[in-house]
Amino acid sequence: MNKAAKTPRRHRLGPINALVLIIGSALGLIASLGLLQTELDHLKDPLAALDCDLNVLIGCGSSLMSPQAHLVGLPNSAIGVAAFSATLTLGILMLLRVEMPPIVGVLAGVGALGGLAFVGYFLYLSASAFHSLCPYCLAVWSATLILASVLIPFALASMPASKDFGKSMQRHTWAGMISLHLLVVIIILFAMSDQIGTLF
């Protein structure tokens, strides 16, 4: 049997998408660390004013210590630090042109879909329960949308059944990224119109 036929096909991102993955991961990591530090500072001095509480629309005070901010018993920001560290490492490896087995792409895509569900859930909570937008969370959401725009097409391109579609999506990463951000902005404008109206 041909040796090449025995070798599983491996995949990697192009340099531009790898760089986008690194930038998005770095943004998410910095925002997650900032939110985690804010929570630690708040635990040390619960009466101190929070730097992230800017106005009636932008603030983290209503969500910082909520049960929803600790879904698995740990601060969600700590999970974000781990997740964005992993995607940052993946982006660096991709930029260095290290080829990955297809399962890496599939797992990254599944993680990106989970991240989108996370954004949707907390977008709903921000409008219905917290009535404000945490600035650190906004940065994490943006980072997640950036990663999803890169990793979901990468995952599809890693699977034979969707390879061509995934590669086509990879050529339009910016379109997916802009579309996802616009969708979030539109939802915020409609769902939080009362809070936005108080600013004017």
Secondary structure, 3 states (H helix, E strand, C coil): CCHHHHCCCCECCCHHHHHHHHHHHHHHHHHHHHHHHHHHHHHHCCCCCCCCCCCCCECCCCCCCCHHHHCCCCCHHHHHHHHHHHHHHHHHHHHCCCCECHHHHHHHHHHHHHHHHHHHHHHHHHHHHHCCECHHHHHHHHHHHHHHHHHHHHHHHCCHHHHHHHHHHHCCHHHHHHHHHHHHHHHHHHHCHHHHHCCC
